[in-house]
Amino acid sequence: MQEWQKLLSSSVVKVEDLPFIPDSEEYRERLRKVAEVFPIRINSYFLDQIKSADDPLWKQVVPTMQELDDFFDEEEQLTADPLNEEGDMPVPELVHRYPDRVLLMLNNQCPIICRFCTRKRKIGFPGIVTRETLRQGIEYIRNHPEVRDVIMSGGDPLLVPDNELDRILGDLHAIPHLEIIRIGTRVPGTLPQRITEELCAILKKYSPLFFNIHFNHPAEITPEVEKALGMLADTGIPLGSQTVLLKGVNDDSAIMKELFQKLLKNRVKPYYLFQADMTLGSNHFRTMVQKGLDIIRDLQGHTSGMGVPAFVVDTPGGGGKVRLLPDSVVEFNDKEVLLRNYDGKVYRYPQPTTDASDKIASNEDNICRMTA
Ligand SMILES: *Cc1c(COP(=O)(O)O)cnc(C)c1O
């Protein structure tokens, strides 16, 4: 067994092993009810990083009674599958929602189970994605030439053993119309020991391969994590991050700025900041949409543009991702655009006059006529 497999197999999965919870048997009994509906997993590396009850890492992985407070009602519309992924699966475990790319789920297992997971309905439960299911998914991509981009997700694709991952990546890489492969993972930040020389040697063969790594808080970026990120970057894999905006964990501009700057230092480009989904059992993590816009406004111009992710709402019911921007357009017409800059001052950008653009057009006509 490799080190990462040992860390994973000694995960906390039972209420009695949870760190920093009240001693009361009544409390524990109620948490056991929560865990029956939504399983627990904290691998022993991640457990070591939790410093106290209510710290930002603790909140992401330790269950609370609030998870059973949610129920489906017409107004809130919290559901087990808020993005209606199951509704967009032409074959099992493959979501084809956008014209040219698909999401392929390899497993139901993760290095930790996030209490706010959008796939709370299935992650951590025993069911496995069979080889046959996976074969069908890969076959679907092979038969659909419009698919030029696949995002491997789960669960966490990096919990798949080396030899199997090698085979899956090999099958995908051999599909001529598939231009890029992406891996969506939380492994580098929650079980960095999984990033081994052997794994990197496998990944290196399947360029262009991109990583989108889930990070929510600067405390996740430990020396071990920095080493893992360095190995991946040295392998030549472009690294991006995805962050979920979570009440009480990272709903604060200073925390986000620290996170994104630390990621950049480790050669990870912040890609998406997600508004929390309408997932049954995680309503208590949701913030007002304005909070995300405020964070982007506080970052834009105040730090490297490369460190500012796109703020996205994945629309309930399966409409897909929509990017939101803080208001920067004061006035917009054919003559001018008035723009608010990062420190609140308004600037005027005059549009080209209709005359000028006509002149260019007629010059082009003349050139065309001369060469025809
Ligand atoms: C997020 C997502 C993608 C990828 O979206 P990008 O904006 O290209 O990163 C693809 N399919 C599904 C179903 C998704 O949810």
The ligand as a Gaussian input file, in Angstrom:
#p B3LYP/6-31G(d) Opt

LIG

0 1
 C      -19.009000      22.996000     -15.419000
 C      -19.390000      21.999000     -16.391000
 C      -18.663000      21.839000     -17.574000
 C      -17.443000      22.655000     -17.901000
 O      -17.724000      24.016000     -17.995000
 P      -16.595000      25.068000     -18.396000
 O      -17.270000      26.381000     -18.257000
 O      -16.181000      24.738000     -19.805000
 O      -15.450000      24.884000     -17.447000
 C      -19.104000      20.891000     -18.473000
 N      -20.201000      20.153000     -18.245000
 C      -20.930000      20.300000     -17.126000
 C      -22.141000      19.470000     -16.956000
 C      -20.543000      21.218000     -16.160000
 O      -21.271000      21.350000     -15.041000

